[in-house]
Amino acid sequence: MKPTAILSEAWRNIATGTTRALACAGILTLIAAGTAIFDLTAITSLQHESRQWATSAAAIHIISGSKQIDPTTCANLTQTTGTTGDTTTNPIQAAGALKSNGEITLTAMPAAPLDAWQATPGLANVLGVGAREQTQPGVWISSQLAATLHAREGDDLPTTQGVMHISAVFPWTDDSRDQRLAYAIITPTPINAGQQWDECWAAINPANPDAEDLLNTTATAIPGAAPATQTKQANTMLGTNPDLDTRYRQRTTRLMLAITPIAAFAIAIMATRARRIEIADDLHMGIPRQGILATNALETLAWTLPAILAATAITYTTVRWTSGHANAITLTAIQLPALTTALITAQIGAVIAITAIHDNQLFAFFKNRQ
């Protein structure tokens, strides 16, 4: 058959409904979109756990030792790579040192002095202080203290040591996390290489035991002093390690992604077998099998491609409605391999069905027609 004849034959079959393209596309769209959204529901649930893990301060790890922490080593933890065989990422996203600096008494609260801390600049990223706020001179206070004082960023705090400008208010809720910073005033302080600090805080997300062990490198032994304590989480309410990466890779819903290619394969076989009399008649009249295969390939593509595009659009729209454009792009991309595989399996199903049909079966097909 000439290419023009193949194209015109495929077009007539599609336009007249012989191919049953609309029905096949509708069924495949429902199956593909349904399985994709079901899997994405499990993924977005894991994403929610990851966000909750980070915002609850569970990702913050602390090592304490009175004047035993090297602030420079602590700050350099963010440059570490290669833990657990991964040489491309930084397992510690932020790190900074803390040391106690006595107490500060507000003139408005003379009977309730607040703890005073000094922090290296890197602690800002651990606590969630914004980049703009980090450039402003002043002190940091928690959201709890800000609510108690009815204060906000940019306000001034009169104290017995003078007026202190609030340059940042960092989120710190009362949810089982370390509350020492809840009612305290933190003063950003440049690192002095000749001084030892009291604590090193590091944000490690996802959880990584090797990265947690790196905090021990910040401690220095002092003769006659108790050694620095082992690392601990700022909040253990959600456990020590949710292992979200493993749970993502081993999620049971990922197996459902195979349903779409299998469904496309089955639909193509059934749609082709439904036309077995027509195909056997074409073979009986001498039409080359290659021409029939080429025509059917175009007809199969005519319902599989719109179905996969529609399922992709439905998946993207659903995720974007719930979690935004960037996340929708990422999660839709996860579904694309299974969706695009359906285009191939449908063609394979059609080829198998046509190959199994022979011209000498025409009269048997005709006799047994329903």
PLY file of the C-alpha trace (Angstrom):
ply
format ascii 1.0
element vertex 370
property float x
property float y
property float z
element edge 369
property int vertex1
property int vertex2
end_header
0.00 0.00 0.00
1.15 3.50 -0.78
1.65 5.92 2.14
-1.21 8.10 0.88
-3.51 5.07 0.79
-2.50 4.08 4.31
-3.18 7.61 5.59
-6.54 7.91 3.86
-7.66 4.45 5.03
-6.66 5.22 8.63
-8.46 8.57 8.48
-11.69 7.01 7.15
-11.65 4.32 9.84
-11.13 6.92 12.56
-13.70 9.39 11.19
-16.42 6.75 10.70
-15.91 5.23 14.13
-14.65 1.90 12.84
-11.55 2.21 15.02
-13.64 2.96 18.12
-11.02 5.60 18.91
-13.24 7.70 21.16
-14.25 4.79 23.38
-10.71 3.41 23.60
-9.27 6.84 24.39
-11.87 7.47 27.07
-11.24 4.16 28.83
-7.45 4.56 28.70
-7.67 8.16 29.95
-9.68 7.14 33.00
-7.32 4.28 33.83
-4.13 6.28 33.26
-5.30 9.36 35.17
-6.74 7.26 38.01
-3.59 5.22 38.61
-1.34 8.27 38.31
-3.36 10.32 40.80
-3.53 7.35 43.20
0.26 7.10 43.19
0.67 10.86 43.50
-1.55 10.83 46.57
0.99 8.59 48.30
3.89 10.79 47.16
2.28 14.03 48.32
1.61 12.38 51.69
5.34 11.69 52.01
6.07 15.27 50.97
3.78 16.51 53.72
5.68 14.40 56.25
8.96 15.82 54.94
7.74 19.40 55.33
6.43 18.64 58.80
9.77 17.07 59.70
11.63 20.21 58.63
9.27 22.78 60.13
9.08 20.99 63.48
12.87 21.34 63.96
13.21 17.54 63.93
15.91 17.95 61.28
18.03 20.09 63.63
20.73 18.18 65.48
22.67 19.58 68.42
25.95 18.69 70.10
26.66 20.39 73.43
29.82 20.88 75.45
30.66 23.87 77.62
33.38 25.79 75.75
34.26 22.65 73.78
32.82 23.46 70.35
34.99 24.85 67.56
32.76 27.39 65.76
34.84 27.32 62.56
34.56 23.54 62.22
30.85 23.83 62.95
30.35 26.43 60.22
32.31 24.30 57.71
30.00 21.30 58.14
27.87 22.61 55.27
30.78 21.97 52.89
30.91 18.27 53.70
29.97 15.84 50.91
30.14 12.14 50.24
28.32 10.60 53.19
26.63 7.27 52.55
28.20 7.01 49.13
26.68 10.26 47.88
29.37 12.57 46.54
27.10 15.09 44.83
25.07 16.62 47.64
25.64 18.34 50.96
23.88 16.30 53.66
24.17 19.19 56.13
22.30 22.16 54.70
23.05 24.68 57.48
25.15 24.82 60.64
25.98 27.37 63.31
27.37 27.60 66.83
25.77 28.92 70.02
27.13 30.01 73.38
25.48 31.27 76.51
25.92 34.96 77.31
24.15 35.33 80.65
20.81 37.08 80.89
19.12 40.19 79.52
16.42 42.02 81.44
13.75 43.95 79.59
12.70 47.20 81.21
9.10 46.10 80.72
9.74 42.77 82.47
12.21 43.45 85.29
11.19 40.36 87.24
11.60 37.95 84.32
15.08 38.11 82.79
15.59 36.38 79.46
18.42 34.05 78.54
21.01 35.64 76.28
22.79 33.70 73.57
25.42 34.52 71.00
25.18 32.80 67.61
27.48 32.52 64.63
25.98 33.83 61.38
25.39 30.29 60.08
22.77 29.63 62.74
20.44 31.99 60.89
19.85 29.38 58.19
19.33 26.67 60.82
16.61 28.71 62.54
15.00 29.92 59.33
16.03 33.57 59.52
15.53 35.11 56.08
18.38 36.34 53.92
17.20 39.98 54.15
16.96 39.84 57.94
20.47 38.41 58.16
21.90 41.61 56.68
20.21 43.84 59.26
22.01 44.66 62.53
20.19 43.64 65.68
19.05 40.61 67.65
16.89 37.60 66.87
13.90 36.48 68.92
11.49 33.57 68.54
7.92 33.83 67.33
6.77 32.83 70.83
8.62 35.71 72.47
7.48 38.11 69.76
3.86 37.16 70.42
4.32 37.59 74.17
5.90 41.04 73.75
3.59 42.04 70.87
6.76 42.83 68.96
7.81 42.30 65.36
10.82 42.72 63.11
12.09 46.28 63.13
10.90 47.06 66.66
13.23 48.12 69.48
13.47 46.41 72.86
14.43 48.63 75.82
16.64 46.60 78.17
18.80 47.30 81.19
21.77 46.99 78.81
20.38 49.49 76.33
17.96 49.46 73.43
18.16 46.33 71.22
16.83 46.33 67.68
14.90 43.24 66.54
16.31 42.32 63.15
14.57 38.94 62.82
11.78 36.84 64.30
12.37 33.14 63.64
9.60 30.50 63.81
9.80 28.52 67.04
6.54 27.01 68.25
5.76 25.13 71.47
5.58 21.63 70.00
8.00 19.56 72.08
11.06 21.14 70.49
13.98 22.48 72.54
12.46 25.51 74.30
15.65 27.17 75.46
15.44 29.58 72.52
11.72 30.23 72.92
12.19 33.00 75.48
15.71 34.17 74.76
17.51 36.92 72.91
20.08 35.82 70.34
22.82 38.15 69.20
24.60 37.33 65.91
28.34 37.32 66.57
31.22 36.88 64.11
33.39 33.81 64.60
36.52 34.36 66.63
38.96 31.55 65.86
40.47 31.82 69.32
37.24 31.12 71.19
35.42 27.90 71.96
31.62 27.85 71.97
29.03 25.74 73.79
26.90 24.12 71.10
26.80 23.34 67.39
23.43 23.16 65.64
23.04 21.61 62.18
20.09 21.11 59.84
20.19 17.62 58.29
17.33 16.80 55.93
16.77 14.05 54.97
17.99 12.25 58.07
21.51 10.91 57.61
23.33 9.00 60.39
26.72 9.66 58.81
26.05 13.40 58.70
24.90 13.35 62.33
28.21 11.75 63.32
30.05 14.65 61.70
28.89 16.92 64.53
31.29 15.06 66.81
34.18 16.53 64.81
33.31 19.99 66.12
34.03 19.02 69.75
37.48 19.41 71.30
38.53 17.62 74.46
39.41 19.79 77.46
41.44 18.20 80.29
39.40 17.94 83.46
36.10 18.83 81.75
33.23 16.51 80.96
33.27 15.49 77.28
30.79 16.98 74.84
27.49 15.14 74.85
26.31 13.03 71.93
24.16 14.66 69.30
20.44 15.03 69.92
17.49 16.33 67.95
15.91 19.65 68.72
12.55 17.87 68.52
11.99 14.11 68.83
8.20 14.24 68.64
8.22 12.76 65.10
10.86 10.13 65.83
14.52 9.97 64.96
14.45 8.99 61.30
11.33 8.87 59.10
13.40 7.30 56.27
11.23 8.99 53.69
13.60 8.19 50.84
13.28 4.44 51.38
9.53 4.70 51.87
9.29 6.62 48.59
11.27 4.02 46.65
9.36 1.12 48.24
5.86 2.59 48.12
3.33 -0.01 47.05
1.43 2.42 44.82
4.36 2.53 42.40
3.34 -0.98 41.27
0.05 0.45 40.07
1.90 2.46 37.45
2.20 -0.78 35.46
-1.60 -0.85 35.10
-1.62 1.85 32.42
0.74 0.08 29.95
-1.02 -3.24 30.58
-4.41 -1.62 30.05
-3.26 -0.02 26.80
-1.99 -3.43 25.64
-5.31 -5.13 26.49
-7.46 -2.39 24.95
-5.47 -2.51 21.72
-5.87 -6.29 21.48
-9.61 -6.15 22.14
-10.17 -3.24 19.74
-8.24 -5.04 17.02
-9.89 -8.42 17.63
-13.27 -6.72 17.38
-12.38 -6.04 13.72
-11.10 -9.53 12.94
-13.63 -10.11 10.15
-12.59 -6.86 8.46
-8.88 -7.67 8.81
-9.30 -11.27 7.60
-11.33 -9.99 4.63
-8.58 -7.50 3.73
-6.01 -10.30 3.83
-8.32 -12.52 1.76
-8.53 -9.77 -0.89
-4.75 -9.61 -1.08
-4.03 -6.47 0.89
-0.47 -6.81 2.27
-0.26 -7.49 5.98
2.38 -4.73 6.25
-0.15 -2.23 4.94
-2.75 -3.39 7.45
-0.19 -3.14 10.25
0.80 0.38 9.20
-2.81 1.50 8.96
-3.67 0.02 12.33
-0.58 1.60 13.90
-1.86 5.05 12.91
-5.33 4.23 14.16
-3.96 2.98 17.49
-1.84 6.10 17.86
-4.94 8.19 17.19
-6.54 7.04 20.46
-3.53 6.31 22.66
-1.75 9.66 22.17
-4.80 11.84 23.05
-5.52 9.57 26.03
-1.97 9.87 27.41
-1.90 13.64 26.82
-5.26 14.02 28.55
-4.15 11.87 31.50
-0.95 13.91 31.80
-2.91 17.15 31.76
-5.36 15.84 34.39
-2.49 14.69 36.59
-0.65 18.01 36.30
-3.80 20.05 36.96
-4.72 17.99 40.01
-1.29 18.33 41.61
-0.98 22.01 40.73
-4.32 22.70 42.37
-3.11 21.09 45.60
0.61 21.92 45.75
1.65 24.45 43.12
3.25 24.58 39.67
6.82 23.51 40.51
5.71 20.45 42.43
3.20 19.56 39.73
5.94 19.52 37.10
8.14 17.29 39.27
5.42 14.82 40.21
3.97 14.63 36.70
7.43 13.80 35.38
7.48 10.78 37.72
4.40 9.42 35.95
5.64 10.04 32.40
7.64 6.79 31.94
4.57 4.64 32.63
2.35 6.88 30.53
4.68 6.91 27.52
5.22 3.15 27.81
1.50 2.78 27.20
2.00 4.18 23.70
4.39 1.33 22.96
2.44 -1.48 24.62
-0.71 -0.47 22.73
1.15 -0.81 19.44
2.52 -4.19 20.53
-0.97 -5.36 21.43
-2.32 -4.30 18.04
0.52 -6.03 16.18
0.03 -9.27 18.13
-3.71 -9.24 17.44
-3.25 -8.61 13.70
-0.48 -11.20 13.40
-2.79 -13.82 14.89
-5.43 -13.19 12.20
-5.18 -15.09 8.87
-7.21 -14.95 5.66
-8.27 -18.59 5.94
-10.12 -17.73 9.16
-12.51 -15.37 7.37
-15.42 -17.80 7.00
-15.02 -19.12 10.56
-15.08 -15.56 11.88
-18.12 -14.78 9.74
-19.96 -17.89 10.83
-19.30 -17.27 14.51
-20.03 -13.53 14.44
-22.36 -12.22 17.13
0 1
1 2
2 3
3 4
4 5
5 6
6 7
7 8
8 9
9 10
10 11
11 12
12 13
13 14
14 15
15 16
16 17
17 18
18 19
19 20
20 21
21 22
22 23
23 24
24 25
25 26
26 27
27 28
28 29
29 30
30 31
31 32
32 33
33 34
34 35
35 36
36 37
37 38
38 39
39 40
40 41
41 42
42 43
43 44
44 45
45 46
46 47
47 48
48 49
49 50
50 51
51 52
52 53
53 54
54 55
55 56
56 57
57 58
58 59
59 60
60 61
61 62
62 63
63 64
64 65
65 66
66 67
67 68
68 69
69 70
70 71
71 72
72 73
73 74
74 75
75 76
76 77
77 78
78 79
79 80
80 81
81 82
82 83
83 84
84 85
85 86
86 87
87 88
88 89
89 90
90 91
91 92
92 93
93 94
94 95
95 96
96 97
97 98
98 99
99 100
100 101
101 102
102 103
103 104
104 105
105 106
106 107
107 108
108 109
109 110
110 111
111 112
112 113
113 114
114 115
115 116
116 117
117 118
118 119
119 120
120 121
121 122
122 123
123 124
124 125
125 126
126 127
127 128
128 129
129 130
130 131
131 132
132 133
133 134
134 135
135 136
136 137
137 138
138 139
139 140
140 141
141 142
142 143
143 144
144 145
145 146
146 147
147 148
148 149
149 150
150 151
151 152
152 153
153 154
154 155
155 156
156 157
157 158
158 159
159 160
160 161
161 162
162 163
163 164
164 165
165 166
166 167
167 168
168 169
169 170
170 171
171 172
172 173
173 174
174 175
175 176
176 177
177 178
178 179
179 180
180 181
181 182
182 183
183 184
184 185
185 186
186 187
187 188
188 189
189 190
190 191
191 192
192 193
193 194
194 195
195 196
196 197
197 198
198 199
199 200
200 201
201 202
202 203
203 204
204 205
205 206
206 207
207 208
208 209
209 210
210 211
211 212
212 213
213 214
214 215
215 216
216 217
217 218
218 219
219 220
220 221
221 222
222 223
223 224
224 225
225 226
226 227
227 228
228 229
229 230
230 231
231 232
232 233
233 234
234 235
235 236
236 237
237 238
238 239
239 240
240 241
241 242
242 243
243 244
244 245
245 246
246 247
247 248
248 249
249 250
250 251
251 252
252 253
253 254
254 255
255 256
256 257
257 258
258 259
259 260
260 261
261 262
262 263
263 264
264 265
265 266
266 267
267 268
268 269
269 270
270 271
271 272
272 273
273 274
274 275
275 276
276 277
277 278
278 279
279 280
280 281
281 282
282 283
283 284
284 285
285 286
286 287
287 288
288 289
289 290
290 291
291 292
292 293
293 294
294 295
295 296
296 297
297 298
298 299
299 300
300 301
301 302
302 303
303 304
304 305
305 306
306 307
307 308
308 309
309 310
310 311
311 312
312 313
313 314
314 315
315 316
316 317
317 318
318 319
319 320
320 321
321 322
322 323
323 324
324 325
325 326
326 327
327 328
328 329
329 330
330 331
331 332
332 333
333 334
334 335
335 336
336 337
337 338
338 339
339 340
340 341
341 342
342 343
343 344
344 345
345 346
346 347
347 348
348 349
349 350
350 351
351 352
352 353
353 354
354 355
355 356
356 357
357 358
358 359
359 360
360 361
361 362
362 363
363 364
364 365
365 366
366 367
367 368
368 369
